[in-house]
Amino acid sequence: MRQPLIIGLGRSGAGLHTRALHTARAAAPKLWKGPVVAVDPRPAAGGPAPDGVVLTRSLTEAAALLTPASTVVHVCTPPDTRPAVLADLAAAGFRDLIVEKPLAAGVDDLAAVERLRDTHGLRVTVVAHWTAGELARRLRETLASAEHGPLLRVEVVQHKPRFLRSLRPRDGHPTAFDVEMPHALGLVLDLAGPAEVTGAHLTDLRIGAVVRPGMGSARLDLRHPGGVRTRIVSDLAAPVRERSVTLTFARTAVTAHFPLSADDDHAQLVTGARREVFRDDALAAFMTQTYDRHATLGADHPSWRTAFDVHADVVRLLDTAKARCGHGTGEAARAAG
């Protein structure tokens, strides 16, 4: 049985991972043992710990309460800190990691993460709850049935007002491509297969005289084998929230509406004139599936690398998109320049 360690008690760590862990264990009491131990490295940290969480001041203090070999570490720090945090965890003996999306902030950081994985035998799972829930299962089932004819295009809309977090001096997300889009892109690759970037667009976040470069809206256009086209749009200055995926087939369109927040876990699936509404706590489902994998699969199981490679592709595609917009890193930026 595994025990959770959370690194970072911001919105993801305290607001999402902690809740999902307790929801998952309520359904499967033997999924993990408690309490949840946490380290909050943020300079402004210092408030009370969430219920059911033992808050420690450092990784050294946390490690004294845990057995690294039976611990699953939730890395909920910003993406631009990824290599440093993973290096510290590997040095402390931790090997099982759940990493918030994206896997890395760019291809240079991705290369550093890959070296750490290979050197220390890390088993890295990237948070991908969009693919873990019931709504995604139904989309895959619809694709496999071929009842609506061949898939022609995929359209993803991720609109989410995010002003306060984007305006923080050190938000940790370099562009709007790094905030919501990794979830959507992981699902698109799962549904439509590998892709290449055909277009990208990025805008700044502007509030009066305040400007945050690259944190307004993002658009990504892709081409998949067989001619399927994808467009993903994400607006972090939108007045309303929307998380939807539309699959356009030869004979009809199917639109999946994902839950918008932890306040209501109902999803909707619209096929022609038919609308289905059902509960879909995808993050809790992801935690259950991931803890089962970490408890049952050996370090040399090929699925670890297969899953990692999908999220590495997400980083590379997004880096190519960012480079086209003047925000890339590594080879993509050099090629664009």
C-alpha positions in Angstrom: 0.0 0.0 0.0 1.3 3.4 -0.9 1.3 6.7 1.0 1.0 10.1 -0.6 3.5 13.0 -0.4 2.4 16.3 -1.9 5.0 18.8 -3.0 3.3 22.2 -3.3 0.0 23.2 -1.6 -1.2 25.7 -4.1 -4.4 25.3 -6.0 -3.4 21.9 -7.6 -2.0 20.4 -4.4 -4.4 21.6 -1.8 -7.5 22.2 -3.9 -7.4 19.3 -6.4 -5.0 16.5 -5.4 -5.9 16.4 -1.7 -9.6 16.2 -2.5 -9.2 13.6 -5.2 -7.1 11.4 -3.0 -9.7 11.4 -0.2 -12.5 10.8 -2.7 -10.7 7.9 -4.3 -9.9 6.3 -0.9 -13.5 6.6 0.2 -14.4 4.3 -2.7 -11.4 2.1 -2.2 -10.2 2.2 1.4 -7.0 0.1 0.7 -5.9 2.4 -2.2 -3.4 4.3 0.0 -2.6 4.7 3.7 -2.5 8.1 5.5 -2.1 10.7 6.5 -1.1 12.7 3.5 2.2 14.3 4.1 3.0 17.6 2.4 5.8 20.1 1.8 5.0 23.6 0.6 8.0 25.3 -0.8 6.3 28.6 -1.8 7.9 31.7 -0.2 4.4 32.9 1.0 3.4 29.5 2.4 2.6 29.3 6.1 -1.1 29.0 6.4 -3.0 26.1 8.0 -2.8 22.7 6.3 -5.9 21.2 4.7 -7.8 18.6 6.7 -6.1 15.3 6.7 -2.7 16.7 5.7 0.5 16.7 7.8 2.4 19.8 6.8 6.2 19.8 7.0 8.8 22.5 6.4 11.2 20.7 4.1 11.6 17.5 2.1 14.1 16.3 4.7 11.4 16.6 7.4 8.8 14.9 5.2 11.1 12.1 4.3 11.6 11.2 8.0 7.9 10.5 8.2 7.8 8.3 5.1 9.3 5.2 3.5 10.4 6.4 0.0 10.0 3.0 -1.6 6.3 2.9 -0.7 5.5 6.6 -1.3 3.9 8.2 -4.3 5.0 11.8 -4.6 2.6 14.4 -6.1 4.7 17.1 -7.7 2.4 20.2 -7.7 4.9 22.9 -8.2 5.0 25.2 -11.3 6.4 23.6 -14.5 9.5 25.7 -14.7 10.7 24.2 -11.4 10.3 20.6 -12.6 14.0 19.4 -13.1 15.1 20.9 -9.7 12.2 19.4 -7.8 12.6 16.0 -9.4 16.4 16.0 -8.8 15.8 16.6 -5.1 13.2 13.9 -4.8 15.4 11.4 -6.6 18.3 12.2 -4.3 16.1 11.6 -1.3 15.2 8.1 -2.6 11.7 8.7 -4.0 11.0 6.8 -7.3 7.2 6.9 -7.8 6.0 10.3 -9.0 2.8 11.9 -10.2 3.7 15.1 -11.9 1.3 18.0 -12.7 1.0 18.9 -16.3 2.9 19.9 -18.3 5.7 17.4 -17.8 8.2 20.2 -18.5 8.1 23.8 -19.5 10.1 23.2 -22.7 12.3 20.8 -24.5 15.5 21.6 -22.6 13.8 20.9 -19.2 12.2 17.8 -20.8 15.7 16.5 -21.6 16.8 17.1 -18.0 13.7 15.2 -16.7 14.4 12.3 -19.1 18.0 12.1 -17.8 16.7 12.0 -14.2 14.2 9.3 -15.1 16.8 7.1 -16.7 19.6 7.7 -14.1 17.4 7.0 -11.1 14.8 4.7 -12.5 11.9 7.0 -11.8 8.3 5.9 -12.5 6.7 9.1 -13.7 3.0 9.6 -14.3 1.8 12.9 -15.6 -1.6 14.1 -14.5 -4.0 13.3 -17.3 -7.4 13.0 -15.8 -9.2 14.1 -19.1 -8.2 10.6 -20.5 -9.1 8.8 -17.3 -12.8 9.6 -16.8 -16.1 8.2 -18.1 -16.5 11.0 -20.7 -13.2 10.1 -22.4 -14.1 6.4 -22.3 -17.4 7.1 -24.1 -15.5 9.2 -26.7 -13.1 6.3 -27.3 -16.1 3.9 -27.6 -17.7 6.1 -30.1 -14.6 6.3 -32.2 -14.1 2.5 -32.1 -17.6 1.8 -33.2 -17.3 3.8 -36.4 -21.0 4.2 -36.3 -20.8 7.9 -37.5 -18.3 7.3 -40.2 -14.6 8.4 -40.3 -13.4 11.1 -38.0 -12.7 14.3 -39.9 -11.7 16.9 -37.3 -11.4 17.7 -33.6 -12.2 21.0 -32.0 -11.3 21.7 -28.4 -12.4 24.8 -26.4 -10.8 25.6 -23.1 -11.9 29.0 -21.8 -11.1 30.0 -18.3 -10.7 33.4 -16.7 -7.4 33.4 -14.9 -6.4 36.9 -14.1 -5.2 36.8 -10.5 -2.9 33.8 -11.0 -1.6 35.0 -14.3 -0.6 38.4 -12.9 1.5 37.0 -10.1 5.2 37.9 -10.5 6.2 34.3 -10.5 3.3 32.2 -11.8 5.6 29.5 -13.2 3.6 29.1 -16.4 5.6 30.7 -19.3 2.6 31.1 -21.7 -1.1 30.3 -22.1 0.1 27.1 -24.0 1.3 25.8 -20.6 -1.9 26.3 -18.5 -4.9 24.4 -19.8 -3.7 23.1 -23.2 -1.6 20.2 -22.0 -4.7 18.4 -20.8 -6.5 18.9 -24.1 -3.5 17.9 -26.2 -3.0 14.7 -24.2 -6.6 13.7 -24.9 -6.4 14.7 -28.6 -3.3 12.5 -29.0 -5.1 9.7 -27.3 -8.1 10.0 -29.6 -6.6 10.9 -32.9 -3.0 9.7 -32.7 0.3 11.5 -33.3 0.3 15.0 -34.8 2.4 17.7 -36.2 1.9 21.5 -35.7 0.4 23.3 -38.6 -0.4 26.6 -37.0 -0.1 28.5 -33.7 -1.2 31.9 -32.2 -0.6 33.5 -28.9 -1.8 36.8 -27.4 -0.8 38.8 -24.3 -3.0 39.3 -21.2 -3.9 43.0 -21.0 -5.7 44.6 -18.1 -5.6 48.4 -18.4 -1.9 49.3 -18.5 -0.8 45.9 -17.2 0.5 43.4 -19.7 1.5 39.8 -19.1 3.2 38.6 -22.3 1.9 35.4 -23.8 -0.7 34.8 -21.1 -3.9 35.9 -22.9 -5.1 33.3 -25.4 -3.5 30.4 -27.3 -4.5 28.5 -30.5 -2.9 25.3 -31.7 -3.6 23.7 -35.1 -2.6 20.1 -35.8 -2.6 17.5 -38.5 -2.8 13.8 -37.7 -2.1 10.7 -39.9 -5.0 10.1 -42.3 -5.8 13.7 -42.6 -7.7 14.4 -39.4 -7.3 18.1 -38.3 -7.4 19.5 -34.8 -7.8 23.0 -33.5 -7.4 23.7 -29.7 -8.2 27.2 -28.4 -7.7 28.4 -24.8 -8.6 31.9 -23.6 -7.4 32.8 -20.1 -9.2 36.2 -20.3 -12.6 34.8 -21.3 -15.7 36.1 -19.4 -17.0 32.5 -19.0 -15.7 29.0 -18.6 -16.0 26.3 -21.2 -14.3 22.9 -21.6 -15.5 21.0 -24.6 -14.3 18.6 -27.2 -16.2 18.2 -30.5 -15.5 15.3 -32.8 -16.8 15.8 -36.3 -17.5 12.6 -38.2 -18.6 12.1 -41.7 -22.3 11.8 -40.6 -22.6 13.7 -37.4 -20.8 15.6 -34.6 -20.3 14.5 -31.0 -19.6 17.1 -28.4 -18.2 16.3 -24.9 -18.6 18.9 -22.2 -16.2 18.3 -19.3 -17.0 19.4 -15.7 -15.9 23.0 -15.2 -14.8 22.8 -11.5 -14.7 20.6 -8.4 -18.1 22.1 -7.4 -20.0 19.9 -9.9 -18.6 16.6 -11.3 -21.3 16.1 -14.0 -20.3 15.7 -17.7 -22.4 16.0 -20.8 -22.2 14.2 -24.1 -24.2 15.5 -27.0 -24.7 13.4 -30.1 -27.0 14.9 -32.7 -30.3 15.6 -30.8 -29.4 13.2 -27.9 -27.9 14.6 -24.7 -26.5 12.4 -21.9 -25.7 13.8 -18.4 -23.7 11.7 -16.0 -21.3 12.0 -13.1 -17.6 11.9 -14.0 -15.1 12.7 -11.3 -12.2 12.1 -13.6 -9.4 13.2 -11.2 -10.5 10.7 -8.6 -10.6 8.1 -11.3 -7.1 9.1 -12.4 -5.8 8.7 -8.8 -7.4 5.3 -8.4 -5.9 4.1 -11.7 -2.5 5.6 -11.0 -2.1 4.2 -7.5 -3.1 0.8 -8.8 -0.4 1.0 -11.5 2.3 2.1 -9.0 1.3 -0.7 -6.6 1.3 -3.5 -9.3 3.6 -2.6 -12.1 7.4 -3.1 -11.9 9.8 -0.4 -12.7 10.7 -2.2 -16.0 7.1 -2.5 -17.3 7.0 -0.9 -20.8 3.8 1.0 -20.0 5.8 3.5 -17.9 7.8 4.6 -20.9 4.8 4.5 -23.3 2.8 6.9 -21.1 5.8 9.1 -20.5 6.5 9.4 -24.2 2.9 10.7 -24.9 3.5 13.6 -22.5 6.9 14.2 -23.8 5.3 14.6 -27.2 2.9 17.1 -25.7 5.9 19.2 -24.5 7.5 19.0 -27.9 4.4 20.0 -29.8 3.7 22.9 -27.4 7.3 24.0 -27.6 7.1 24.0 -31.4 3.9 26.1 -31.1 5.5 28.5 -28.7 8.5 28.9 -30.9 6.3 29.9 -33.8 5.0 32.6 -31.5 8.4 33.7 -30.3 8.3 31.9 -26.9 10.0 28.6 -27.6 13.1 26.9 -26.1 15.8 24.7 -27.4 15.8 23.4 -31.0 12.3 24.6 -31.7 13.2 28.2 -30.9 16.5 28.0 -32.8 14.7 26.6 -35.9 12.1 29.3 -35.7 14.8 31.9 -35.3 
